[in-house]
Amino acid sequence: MSELPPIERYQTNHGLTIYRLPMIVFPNGFVGYAYLVLGGDVPTLIDAGSGYGRSSQDLLDGLRAVREDFGEAFDVGDIRRVLITHGHVDHFGGLSDAIRAIGAPQVAIHPLDKRVLTNYEERVVVATKNLEIYLVRAGVRQERLTELMEMYGFSKKHVRSLKVDFVIDEDHPLPGMEFYHVPGHCSGQVAIRLGDVLLSADHILPRTSPHLAAESITHYTGVGHYRESLRKMATLDGIRLTLGGHESPIDDLHARIHELQSRLDLKAERVLDIIRSADHPLTISEISKQLYTDKHGFDVLLALQEAGAHVEYLYDRGYLAVANLHEFEHDDNPSLMYSVL
């Protein structure tokens, strides 16, 4: 059984207490974090894990430990508000379990991800269709396409639609909390400032570059929006500590933003080099295999989405051209082939 990191307690300069609650959010031992915020207007839970395997039990155990191990005068039923930082299953899939344990908290998410909670079944159908069209256009062969779509669908089956009570809005802070819409990794991704502490969710992580996907699959994702969001966060002053949805805390927010921006620049150059060095125009699938080598299983799908995000960014900014334009004009949904302008 995978061992969990310890629960951590942090204090903000505005007198709030933050508990970082670890969970195994996917069966491969992947760790995610929810956050309990105490000392504001009401006890608030931020994110709820995936609902897979032991994730929900890990969350409930962590909430109980806040009272039993840290001596807080707190009970799970005291939570009055649950904020979901973005509409990815490892952050909201355990929400229904959390609501059952808590009682009747107010649930909030950014408007661009609201449909993921309130119209989940519809969202899955639309997203699945968009993904299939994208993969065909990316040059994925039919037998591989069927396999990838089955993997994608399997991960969506345990969640059902839920009610959202209000939406998270940059212009409407809550007591002790300021919000920043930072799309790229996810359409409705938000970061939350609590005094001198920033909860960055998956927007900024200490080791990993957050997964990006082409906007032809989902709006407000992709490299362009992610770059804009990083620039927004780079304007923040007075952040002492950044806590993400995964991995370890970040002590120097601006240094990490610079690293992520540099990594995006290198990735763009790598894509251009791959296409330049080929003796024929390349599909996204062919680019992905060179950009992300030795990928297997579900990681192949993630790599195809990410490669497409970088190709899309370069195409939109005039670095690439569609080499088989005549085929694209006359066929229903051919594989697109790219060359460098």
Residue frames relative to the residue before (quaternion, step in Angstrom):
aa qw qx qy qz dx dy dz
M 1.0000 0.0000 0.0000 0.0000 0.00 0.00 0.00
S 0.4841 -0.6740 0.4749 0.2931 3.59 -0.93 0.90
E 0.3709 -0.7208 0.5450 0.2141 3.54 -1.01 0.87
L 0.3748 -0.7258 0.5343 0.2173 3.54 -1.01 0.84
P 0.4990 -0.5831 0.5267 0.3655 3.58 -1.17 0.47
P 0.6002 -0.5744 0.4023 0.3848 3.61 -1.17 0.36
I 0.5326 -0.5530 0.5184 0.3765 3.53 -1.29 0.35
E 0.1466 -0.7916 0.5891 0.0688 3.56 -0.97 0.86
R 0.2102 -0.7613 0.6013 0.1216 3.55 -1.15 0.72
Y 0.0584 -0.7925 0.6070 -0.0061 3.57 -0.97 0.95
Q 0.2377 -0.7449 0.6067 0.1436 3.55 -1.21 0.62
T 0.2927 -0.7344 0.5814 0.1922 3.56 -1.03 0.76
N 0.6096 -0.5626 0.4096 0.3796 3.56 -1.26 0.30
H 0.6573 0.4771 -0.3112 0.4934 3.59 1.29 -0.07
G 0.6366 -0.5986 0.3121 0.3730 3.57 1.24 0.36
L 0.4984 0.6276 -0.4520 0.3917 3.60 1.21 0.30
T 0.2685 -0.7244 0.6108 0.1736 3.54 -1.26 0.57
I 0.1119 -0.7909 0.6011 0.0240 3.56 -0.86 1.04
Y 0.1260 -0.7625 0.6308 0.0688 3.56 -0.92 0.97
R 0.2270 -0.7542 0.6043 0.1205 3.55 -0.88 1.02
L 0.1274 -0.8302 0.5427 -0.0067 3.54 -0.46 1.32
P 0.2486 -0.8076 0.5177 0.1342 3.62 -0.44 1.16
M 0.0315 -0.7740 0.6324 0.0016 3.55 -1.21 0.67
I 0.3620 -0.6402 0.6123 0.2902 3.56 -1.24 0.45
V 0.1545 -0.8562 0.4900 0.0545 3.56 -0.16 1.29
F 0.7682 0.1629 -0.1405 0.6030 3.59 1.23 -0.30
P 0.6367 -0.5956 0.3333 0.3590 3.61 -1.04 0.70
N 0.6148 0.5592 -0.3578 0.4258 3.61 1.18 -0.32
G 0.6262 -0.5649 0.3298 0.4242 3.58 1.27 0.21
F 0.3819 0.7404 -0.4705 0.2909 3.57 1.27 0.19
V 0.2569 -0.8011 0.5308 0.1024 3.56 -0.70 1.15
G 0.0282 -0.7658 0.6422 0.0151 3.54 -1.06 0.86
Y 0.3052 -0.7607 0.5485 0.1652 3.54 -1.25 0.37
A 0.1576 -0.6932 0.6908 0.1318 3.48 -1.31 0.69
Y 0.2526 -0.7701 0.5693 0.1376 3.56 -1.23 0.43
L 0.1831 -0.7469 0.6314 0.0997 3.53 -1.01 0.91
V 0.1252 -0.7976 0.5890 0.0343 3.57 -0.74 1.09
L 0.0391 -0.7954 0.6037 -0.0361 3.54 -0.72 1.17
G 0.7004 0.4718 -0.3464 0.4086 3.53 -1.21 0.57
G 0.5883 0.5392 -0.3786 0.4689 3.56 1.27 0.01
D 0.7852 -0.2787 0.2044 0.5139 3.57 -1.10 -0.58
V 0.7853 -0.0384 0.0293 0.6172 3.61 1.04 -0.79
P 0.5784 -0.5480 0.4463 0.4073 3.62 -1.14 0.43
T 0.0795 -0.8198 0.5664 -0.0278 3.55 -0.78 1.10
L 0.2056 -0.7458 0.6234 0.1134 3.56 -1.00 0.94
I 0.1415 -0.7818 0.6042 0.0609 3.56 -0.92 0.95
D 0.8206 0.0050 -0.1233 0.5580 3.53 -0.47 1.39
A 0.2152 -0.8142 0.5379 0.0386 3.53 -1.22 0.63
G 0.5901 -0.5947 0.3791 0.3930 3.60 1.15 0.37
S 0.6800 -0.5532 0.3499 0.3304 3.53 -1.36 -0.03
G 0.4007 -0.6937 0.4972 0.3332 3.58 1.09 -0.68
Y 0.5496 0.5936 -0.4040 0.4270 3.60 1.27 -0.05
G 0.8730 0.0915 -0.0269 0.4782 3.54 -1.23 0.58
R 0.8304 -0.2048 0.1837 0.4844 3.55 -0.80 -1.07
S 0.3602 0.7892 -0.4587 0.1926 3.59 1.29 -0.11
S 0.7125 0.4509 -0.2768 0.4609 3.61 0.74 -0.99
Q 0.6376 0.5107 -0.3359 0.4689 3.58 1.05 -0.69
D 0.6073 0.5429 -0.3476 0.4644 3.57 1.05 -0.72
L 0.6543 0.5178 -0.3128 0.4538 3.57 0.94 -0.88
L 0.6869 0.4756 -0.2877 0.4682 3.58 0.84 -0.95
D 0.6231 0.5256 -0.3385 0.4699 3.58 1.03 -0.73
G 0.6559 0.5153 -0.3094 0.4566 3.56 0.99 -0.80
L 0.6499 0.5106 -0.3162 0.4657 3.56 0.97 -0.82
R 0.6542 0.4940 -0.3170 0.4770 3.59 0.99 -0.76
A 0.6362 0.5480 -0.3293 0.4319 3.58 1.03 -0.76
V 0.5395 0.6131 -0.4062 0.4099 3.58 1.16 -0.50
R 0.7020 0.4153 -0.2532 0.5202 3.58 1.05 -0.74
E 0.7558 0.4426 -0.2355 0.4211 3.56 0.70 -1.08
D 0.7779 0.3446 -0.1769 0.4947 3.60 0.96 -0.81
F 0.7646 0.3431 -0.1873 0.5124 3.57 1.13 -0.60
G 0.4673 -0.7375 0.3999 0.2790 3.57 1.29 -0.01
E 0.3708 0.7249 -0.5031 0.2896 3.58 1.16 0.46
A 0.4089 -0.6669 0.5634 0.2656 3.55 -1.12 0.70
F 0.3933 0.7138 -0.4435 0.3731 3.51 0.58 1.26
D 0.0634 -0.7591 0.6468 0.0378 3.53 -1.16 0.73
V 0.6482 -0.5368 0.3635 0.3994 3.57 -1.12 0.64
G 0.6723 0.5177 -0.2983 0.4371 3.58 0.98 -0.79
D 0.5529 0.6165 -0.3958 0.3968 3.60 1.25 -0.14
I 0.5311 0.6394 -0.4135 0.3716 3.60 1.20 -0.41
R 0.1434 -0.8181 0.5550 0.0451 3.56 -0.77 1.04
R 0.7896 0.2069 -0.0899 0.5707 3.57 1.21 -0.33
V 0.0672 -0.7581 0.6473 0.0420 3.57 -1.08 0.83
L 0.1182 -0.7829 0.6100 0.0314 3.55 -0.75 1.13
I 0.1914 -0.7658 0.6058 0.0994 3.57 -0.88 0.97
T 0.3897 -0.7710 0.4564 0.2131 3.57 -0.56 1.17
H 0.7898 -0.1551 0.0907 0.5865 3.59 1.12 -0.52
G 0.5816 -0.6628 0.3882 0.2681 3.51 -1.25 0.58
H 0.3940 0.6503 -0.5477 0.3491 3.57 0.64 1.13
V 0.6146 -0.6486 0.3135 0.3214 3.50 -0.92 1.05
D 0.6462 0.5250 -0.3450 0.4333 3.62 1.03 -0.56
H 0.6924 0.4264 -0.2745 0.5132 3.57 1.32 -0.02
F 0.8028 0.2435 -0.1468 0.5241 3.60 1.09 -0.50
G 0.4921 0.7075 -0.4248 0.2774 3.63 1.16 -0.32
G 0.7067 0.4386 -0.2607 0.4902 3.60 1.16 -0.52
L 0.3577 0.7783 -0.4666 0.2204 3.57 1.27 0.12
S 0.6591 0.5076 -0.3317 0.4448 3.61 0.87 -0.83
D 0.6294 0.5126 -0.3323 0.4803 3.61 1.05 -0.72
A 0.6564 0.5133 -0.3123 0.4562 3.58 0.96 -0.84
I 0.6466 0.5195 -0.3219 0.4565 3.57 0.96 -0.85
R 0.6416 0.5198 -0.3335 0.4549 3.59 0.96 -0.80
A 0.6914 0.4720 -0.2850 0.4668 3.59 0.98 -0.79
I 0.6990 0.4813 -0.2678 0.4560 3.57 1.02 -0.80
G 0.5351 -0.5812 0.4478 0.4187 3.56 0.83 -0.99
A 0.7155 -0.3942 0.3102 0.4862 3.58 -0.27 -1.22
P 0.0561 0.8216 -0.5643 0.0584 3.60 0.49 1.11
Q 0.5072 -0.5821 0.5272 0.3550 3.55 -1.31 0.31
V 0.1868 -0.7933 0.5751 0.0704 3.59 -0.83 1.03
A 0.0064 0.8066 -0.5900 0.0370 3.56 -0.93 0.94
I 0.0393 0.7528 -0.6556 0.0444 3.53 -1.27 0.63
H 0.6206 -0.5374 0.4001 0.4074 3.60 -1.20 0.36
P 0.6250 -0.5790 0.3610 0.3792 3.63 -1.03 0.70
L 0.6725 0.5137 -0.3159 0.4291 3.61 0.97 -0.76
D 0.7258 0.3459 -0.2450 0.5417 3.59 1.25 -0.20
K 0.3750 0.7537 -0.4752 0.2560 3.59 1.24 0.02
R 0.6475 0.5453 -0.3201 0.4254 3.57 0.94 -0.90
V 0.5698 0.5943 -0.3837 0.4182 3.59 1.14 -0.60
L 0.7173 0.4060 -0.2474 0.5093 3.60 1.07 -0.68
T 0.7710 0.4083 -0.2206 0.4362 3.59 0.71 -1.05
N 0.7814 0.1797 -0.0884 0.5910 3.61 1.16 -0.60
Y 0.0243 0.8705 -0.4913 0.0135 3.53 0.96 0.93
E 0.6719 0.5101 -0.3117 0.4373 3.58 0.83 -0.94
E 0.6434 0.5042 -0.3122 0.4841 3.58 1.01 -0.81
R 0.6476 0.5361 -0.3160 0.4397 3.56 0.92 -0.93
V 0.6445 0.5221 -0.3263 0.4533 3.59 0.98 -0.81
V 0.6539 0.5152 -0.3182 0.4535 3.58 0.93 -0.89
V 0.6857 0.4803 -0.2870 0.4655 3.58 0.85 -0.98
A 0.6761 0.4958 -0.2973 0.4567 3.59 0.88 -0.94
T 0.6365 0.5324 -0.3260 0.4530 3.57 1.03 -0.79
K 0.6584 0.4977 -0.3080 0.4734 3.56 0.95 -0.85
N 0.6508 0.5086 -0.3184 0.4652 3.60 0.94 -0.85
L 0.6539 0.5172 -0.3152 0.4533 3.57 0.97 -0.82
E 0.6507 0.5201 -0.3221 0.4499 3.58 0.92 -0.86
I 0.6413 0.5100 -0.3194 0.4762 3.58 0.95 -0.87
Y 0.6516 0.5257 -0.3088 0.4513 3.56 0.95 -0.90
L 0.6874 0.4939 -0.2977 0.4414 3.60 0.82 -0.93
V 0.6100 0.5234 -0.3476 0.4828 3.58 1.07 -0.67
R 0.6825 0.4819 -0.2797 0.4730 3.56 0.91 -0.96
A 0.6435 0.5255 -0.3131 0.4601 3.58 1.21 -0.56
G 0.5610 -0.6417 0.3703 0.3692 3.59 1.27 -0.14
V 0.3779 0.7203 -0.4972 0.3017 3.60 1.17 0.44
R 0.4519 -0.6976 0.4893 0.2640 3.59 -0.86 0.98
Q 0.6680 -0.5597 0.3175 0.3737 3.57 -1.12 0.71
E 0.6741 0.4914 -0.3191 0.4497 3.61 0.85 -0.87
R 0.6571 0.4855 -0.2989 0.4931 3.57 1.07 -0.74
L 0.6004 0.5739 -0.3454 0.4369 3.56 1.08 -0.74
T 0.6552 0.5140 -0.3108 0.4581 3.57 0.89 -0.93
E 0.6583 0.5135 -0.3041 0.4588 3.58 0.93 -0.87
L 0.6853 0.4869 -0.2897 0.4575 3.58 0.86 -0.93
M 0.6608 0.5022 -0.3153 0.4601 3.59 0.97 -0.78
E 0.6157 0.5294 -0.3468 0.4694 3.60 1.08 -0.63
M 0.6457 0.5090 -0.3180 0.4720 3.60 0.97 -0.81
Y 0.6498 0.5195 -0.3137 0.4577 3.56 0.97 -0.87
G 0.6967 0.4879 -0.2812 0.4445 3.59 0.87 -0.91
F 0.6092 0.5831 -0.3576 0.4013 3.57 1.03 -0.72
S 0.6927 0.4996 -0.2807 0.4379 3.58 0.99 -0.83
K 0.6787 0.5196 -0.2814 0.4362 3.61 1.24 -0.15
K 0.5520 0.7143 -0.3451 0.2568 3.56 1.24 -0.29
H 0.7047 0.5109 -0.2873 0.3999 3.63 1.03 -0.55
V 0.6417 0.5353 -0.3161 0.4493 3.62 1.26 -0.16
R 0.1070 -0.7714 0.6244 0.0606 3.55 -1.18 0.70
S 0.6555 -0.5298 0.3668 0.3938 3.56 -1.23 0.44
L 0.1003 -0.7825 0.6141 0.0229 3.54 -1.18 0.75
K 0.5515 -0.6132 0.4581 0.3316 3.54 -1.25 0.45
V 0.1828 -0.7377 0.6393 0.1171 3.54 -1.16 0.74
D 0.3371 -0.7881 0.4900 0.1584 3.56 -0.76 1.07
F 0.7801 -0.1042 0.0522 0.6147 3.58 1.10 -0.60
V 0.4208 -0.7053 0.5137 0.2481 3.56 -1.25 0.35
I 0.4835 -0.6460 0.5178 0.2842 3.51 -1.22 0.67
D 0.0293 -0.8114 0.5798 -0.0679 3.55 -0.75 1.13
E 0.5131 -0.6539 0.4646 0.3054 3.58 -0.86 0.97
D 0.7242 0.4620 -0.2399 0.4523 3.57 0.99 -0.86
H 0.7331 0.3423 -0.2174 0.5460 3.58 1.27 -0.04
P 0.1101 -0.8168 0.5650 0.0380 3.59 0.16 1.28
L 0.3586 -0.6709 0.5946 0.2603 3.52 -1.34 0.31
P 0.6867 -0.4740 0.3205 0.4484 3.63 -1.13 0.37
G 0.8430 0.1091 -0.1268 0.5113 3.56 -0.64 1.18
M 0.7331 0.3896 -0.2118 0.5157 3.61 1.27 -0.11
E 0.0809 -0.7530 0.6515 0.0452 3.53 -1.03 0.93
F 0.2499 -0.7939 0.5448 0.1020 3.56 -1.02 0.86
Y 0.0948 -0.7685 0.6313 0.0425 3.54 -1.18 0.70
H 0.2977 -0.7343 0.5828 0.1803 3.56 -0.79 1.05
V 0.0341 0.8151 -0.5698 0.0990 3.57 -0.54 1.22
P 0.0327 -0.8363 0.5472 0.0028 3.62 0.42 1.16
G 0.3631 0.6836 -0.5831 0.2466 3.51 -1.37 0.31
H 0.7389 0.3154 -0.1729 0.5698 3.55 0.59 -1.16
C 0.7750 -0.0432 0.0540 0.6282 3.57 1.09 -0.76
S 0.6345 -0.5786 0.3502 0.3741 3.58 -1.05 0.74
G 0.8092 0.2662 -0.1133 0.5114 3.56 0.83 -1.00
Q 0.2376 0.7979 -0.5226 0.1837 3.59 1.16 0.48
V 0.0226 -0.7802 0.6250 0.0133 3.57 -0.95 0.91
A 0.2297 -0.6929 0.6598 0.1782 3.50 -1.34 0.51
I 0.2272 -0.7895 0.5642 0.0825 3.56 -1.06 0.80
R 0.1938 -0.7821 0.5844 0.0963 3.55 -0.76 1.08
L 0.0572 -0.7609 0.6463 -0.0063 3.53 -0.94 1.06
G 0.7858 -0.2205 0.1121 0.5669 3.57 0.18 1.23
D 0.8073 -0.2228 0.1829 0.5149 3.57 -0.65 -1.11
V 0.6112 0.5021 -0.3525 0.5000 3.59 1.28 0.37
L 0.1525 -0.7759 0.6077 0.0739 3.56 -0.95 0.92
L 0.2062 -0.7269 0.6423 0.1288 3.55 -0.94 0.97
S 0.1558 -0.8578 0.4882 0.0406 3.55 -0.15 1.33
A 0.3166 -0.7473 0.5158 0.2743 3.60 1.29 -0.18
D 0.7684 -0.3285 0.2373 0.4954 3.63 -0.77 -0.97
H 0.4258 0.7227 -0.4573 0.2955 3.58 1.26 0.06
I 0.7888 0.0433 0.0007 0.6131 3.58 0.95 -0.88
L 0.0004 0.7878 -0.6131 0.0595 3.55 -0.65 1.21
P 0.5842 -0.6527 0.3569 0.3245 3.62 -1.02 0.68
R 0.7965 0.2659 -0.1360 0.5257 3.61 1.05 -0.65
T 0.7653 0.3754 -0.1707 0.4942 3.56 0.96 -0.90
S 0.3615 -0.6560 0.6080 0.2634 3.53 -1.18 0.64
P 0.4612 -0.7066 0.4458 0.2988 3.63 -0.56 1.04
H 0.5673 -0.6111 0.4400 0.3334 3.54 -1.10 0.78
L 0.1093 -0.7687 0.6289 0.0393 3.54 -1.04 0.91
A 0.1210 -0.7886 0.5997 0.0609 3.57 -1.16 0.58
A 0.6288 -0.5524 0.3947 0.3790 3.54 -1.21 0.53
E 0.4958 -0.6684 0.4706 0.2930 3.56 -1.04 0.77
S 0.5322 0.6034 -0.4186 0.4213 3.58 1.20 -0.17
I 0.6309 0.4721 -0.3336 0.5175 3.58 1.28 -0.22
T 0.7916 -0.0630 0.0948 0.6003 3.58 0.82 -1.05
H 0.4706 -0.6858 0.4798 0.2792 3.57 -0.84 0.96
Y 0.8268 0.2597 -0.2107 0.4524 3.54 -1.31 0.55
T 0.5311 0.5269 -0.4665 0.4720 3.58 1.13 0.57
G 0.5592 0.6776 -0.3849 0.2829 3.57 -1.15 -0.46
V 0.7130 -0.4991 0.3224 0.3722 3.48 -1.40 0.36
G 0.6491 0.5430 -0.3316 0.4169 3.59 0.88 -0.86
H 0.6932 0.4504 -0.2772 0.4898 3.57 0.84 -0.94
Y 0.6348 0.5290 -0.3459 0.4445 3.58 1.01 -0.71
R 0.6338 0.5196 -0.3293 0.4689 3.58 0.96 -0.78
E 0.6495 0.5114 -0.3172 0.4648 3.59 0.93 -0.85
S 0.6620 0.5113 -0.3010 0.4579 3.57 0.98 -0.84
L 0.6225 0.5202 -0.3396 0.4760 3.58 1.05 -0.71
R 0.6440 0.5139 -0.3286 0.4617 3.59 0.97 -0.79
K 0.6159 0.5415 -0.3422 0.4586 3.58 1.06 -0.71
M 0.6941 0.4670 -0.2783 0.4718 3.58 0.87 -0.93
A 0.6060 0.5713 -0.3555 0.4242 3.60 1.14 -0.56
T 0.6288 0.5387 -0.3407 0.4454 3.61 1.21 -0.32
L 0.5405 0.6380 -0.4052 0.3696 3.61 1.22 -0.23
D 0.1424 -0.7643 0.6240 0.0791 3.53 -1.08 0.82
G 0.7945 0.3712 -0.2307 0.4216 3.55 -1.27 0.37
I 0.4629 0.6453 -0.4758 0.3779 3.60 1.17 0.46
R 0.2329 -0.7993 0.5456 0.0959 3.56 -0.54 1.22
L 0.8102 0.0620 0.0428 0.5813 3.56 1.02 -0.87
T 0.1233 -0.7729 0.6195 0.0608 3.55 -1.03 0.87
L 0.1118 -0.7925 0.5994 0.0129 3.54 -0.82 1.09
G 0.2052 -0.8167 0.5330 0.0823 3.56 -0.65 1.14
G 0.6574 -0.5103 0.3893 0.3947 3.51 -1.35 -0.02
H 0.7591 0.1368 -0.0862 0.6306 3.56 1.34 -0.23
E 0.7967 0.3434 -0.2331 0.4393 3.53 -1.38 0.20
S 0.7126 -0.4964 0.3245 0.3749 3.56 -1.33 -0.14
P 0.6519 -0.5036 0.3807 0.4201 3.61 -1.25 0.22
I 0.3180 -0.7220 0.5890 0.1750 3.55 -1.30 0.51
D 0.2718 -0.7888 0.5337 0.1377 3.57 -0.72 1.08
D 0.7802 0.2254 -0.1211 0.5708 3.61 1.09 -0.65
L 0.2628 -0.8107 0.5068 0.1297 3.56 0.02 1.35
H 0.7078 0.4815 -0.2893 0.4284 3.59 0.75 -0.99
A 0.6197 0.5242 -0.3494 0.4681 3.59 1.04 -0.65
R 0.6650 0.4941 -0.3119 0.4652 3.58 0.96 -0.82
I 0.6134 0.5315 -0.3546 0.4643 3.61 1.00 -0.70
H 0.6416 0.5192 -0.3217 0.4640 3.59 0.95 -0.84
E 0.6365 0.5240 -0.3260 0.4626 3.60 0.97 -0.81
L 0.6736 0.4922 -0.2985 0.4636 3.59 0.90 -0.90
Q 0.6401 0.5120 -0.3283 0.4695 3.59 0.99 -0.76
S 0.6528 0.5085 -0.3123 0.4667 3.58 0.97 -0.82
R 0.6386 0.5274 -0.3238 0.4574 3.56 1.04 -0.77
L 0.6273 0.5217 -0.3326 0.4730 3.58 1.05 -0.70
D 0.6325 0.5252 -0.3302 0.4637 3.58 1.00 -0.79
L 0.6664 0.4996 -0.3000 0.4651 3.58 0.94 -0.89
K 0.6433 0.5206 -0.3258 0.4571 3.57 0.99 -0.80
A 0.6291 0.5272 -0.3363 0.4618 3.60 0.99 -0.77
E 0.6660 0.4897 -0.3036 0.4738 3.58 0.93 -0.86
R 0.6261 0.5410 -0.3352 0.4505 3.57 1.03 -0.75
V 0.6446 0.5096 -0.3237 0.4690 3.61 0.93 -0.85
L 0.6604 0.5018 -0.3094 0.4650 3.58 0.90 -0.90
D 0.6527 0.5151 -0.3155 0.4573 3.60 0.97 -0.82
I 0.6252 0.5418 -0.3347 0.4512 3.59 1.00 -0.81
I 0.6995 0.4573 -0.2760 0.4747 3.57 0.88 -0.94
R 0.6417 0.5337 -0.3294 0.4415 3.61 0.97 -0.83
S 0.7241 0.4695 -0.2517 0.4380 3.56 0.92 -0.92
A 0.5684 0.5987 -0.3891 0.4088 3.61 1.20 -0.23
D 0.4363 -0.7009 0.4991 0.2633 3.57 -1.16 0.58
H 0.7560 0.1828 -0.1614 0.6074 3.57 1.31 0.25
P 0.6308 -0.5162 0.3932 0.4255 3.63 -1.17 0.36
L 0.2924 -0.7897 0.5267 0.1165 3.57 -1.08 0.77
T 0.4108 -0.6543 0.5732 0.2731 3.52 -1.26 0.57
I 0.6578 -0.4777 0.3904 0.4321 3.57 -1.28 0.20
S 0.6189 0.5476 -0.3465 0.4438 3.60 1.00 -0.75
E 0.6735 0.4816 -0.2980 0.4751 3.59 0.94 -0.85
I 0.6329 0.5177 -0.3241 0.4758 3.57 1.04 -0.76
S 0.6476 0.5444 -0.3160 0.4293 3.57 0.93 -0.93
K 0.6566 0.5285 -0.3201 0.4325 3.60 0.93 -0.84
Q 0.6951 0.4306 -0.2748 0.5058 3.59 1.12 -0.57
L 0.6582 0.5192 -0.3062 0.4511 3.57 1.08 -0.70
Y 0.7848 0.1358 -0.0462 0.6030 3.56 1.05 -0.85
T 0.0945 -0.8350 0.5419 0.0165 3.55 0.10 1.29
D 0.8408 0.2296 -0.1536 0.4655 3.54 -1.31 0.41
K 0.3732 0.6956 -0.5225 0.3223 3.59 0.85 0.98
H 0.0717 -0.8017 0.5934 0.0022 3.55 -1.05 0.82
G 0.8279 0.2436 -0.1638 0.4779 3.55 -1.28 0.43
F 0.8452 -0.1184 0.1080 0.5098 3.54 -1.03 -0.87
D 0.5773 0.6029 -0.3726 0.4056 3.59 1.16 -0.53
V 0.5606 0.5830 -0.3901 0.4400 3.60 1.17 -0.45
L 0.6546 0.5078 -0.3047 0.4699 3.57 0.98 -0.88
L 0.6506 0.5095 -0.3154 0.4665 3.59 0.94 -0.87
A 0.6506 0.5193 -0.3167 0.4548 3.57 0.99 -0.83
L 0.6423 0.5190 -0.3211 0.4636 3.59 0.98 -0.79
Q 0.6493 0.5071 -0.3154 0.4709 3.57 1.00 -0.79
E 0.6914 0.4850 -0.2815 0.4555 3.56 0.90 -0.93
A 0.6264 0.5204 -0.3433 0.4678 3.60 0.95 -0.79
G 0.6485 0.5253 -0.3112 0.4546 3.55 1.00 -0.81
A 0.6118 0.5534 -0.3472 0.4460 3.57 1.07 -0.70
H 0.6906 0.4639 -0.2794 0.4793 3.58 0.96 -0.86
V 0.6253 0.5156 -0.3365 0.4795 3.60 1.03 -0.72
E 0.6450 0.5303 -0.3102 0.4544 3.57 0.92 -0.93
Y 0.6480 0.5236 -0.3137 0.4555 3.58 0.93 -0.91
L 0.6983 0.4632 -0.2729 0.4727 3.58 0.88 -0.94
Y 0.6310 0.5267 -0.3317 0.4631 3.59 1.04 -0.73
D 0.6710 0.5102 -0.3024 0.4451 3.59 0.85 -0.96
R 0.7435 0.3935 -0.2162 0.4955 3.58 1.11 -0.62
G 0.6326 -0.6286 0.2989 0.3395 3.54 1.22 0.54
Y 0.4782 0.6659 -0.4491 0.3553 3.59 1.18 0.39
L 0.7772 0.2683 -0.1250 0.5553 3.59 1.16 -0.60
A 0.1710 -0.7544 0.6227 0.1179 3.52 -1.33 0.39
V 0.4751 -0.6183 0.5361 0.3234 3.56 -1.25 0.47
A 0.3074 -0.8039 0.4874 0.1475 3.56 -0.51 1.21
N 0.7477 0.3349 -0.1982 0.5381 3.62 1.13 -0.58
L 0.0346 0.8586 -0.5095 0.0449 3.55 0.89 0.99
H 0.6323 0.5386 -0.3478 0.4349 3.61 0.97 -0.78
E 0.6522 0.5043 -0.3104 0.4733 3.58 0.97 -0.85
F 0.6522 0.5191 -0.3105 0.4570 3.56 0.99 -0.86
E 0.6469 0.5368 -0.3119 0.4429 3.57 1.05 -0.75
H 0.8038 0.3464 -0.1481 0.4605 3.57 0.90 -0.90
D 0.6911 0.4295 -0.2889 0.5045 3.63 1.15 -0.36
D 0.6455 -0.5622 0.3563 0.3745 3.57 -1.21 0.53
N 0.7904 -0.1682 0.1509 0.5694 3.60 0.68 -1.02
P 0.0238 0.8395 -0.5415 0.0379 3.58 0.48 1.18
S 0.5864 -0.5231 0.4672 0.4053 3.53 -1.31 0.17
L 0.3318 -0.7398 0.5504 0.1992 3.57 -0.87 0.93
M 0.1525 -0.7729 0.6118 0.0715 3.54 -1.06 0.86
Y 0.2147 -0.8210 0.5260 0.0571 3.55 -0.81 1.09
S 0.0665 -0.7456 0.6613 0.0473 3.50 -1.25 0.71
V 0.5264 -0.6259 0.4770 0.3220 3.56 -1.28 0.42
L 0.4153 -0.7034 0.5194 0.2507 3.57 -0.92 0.88
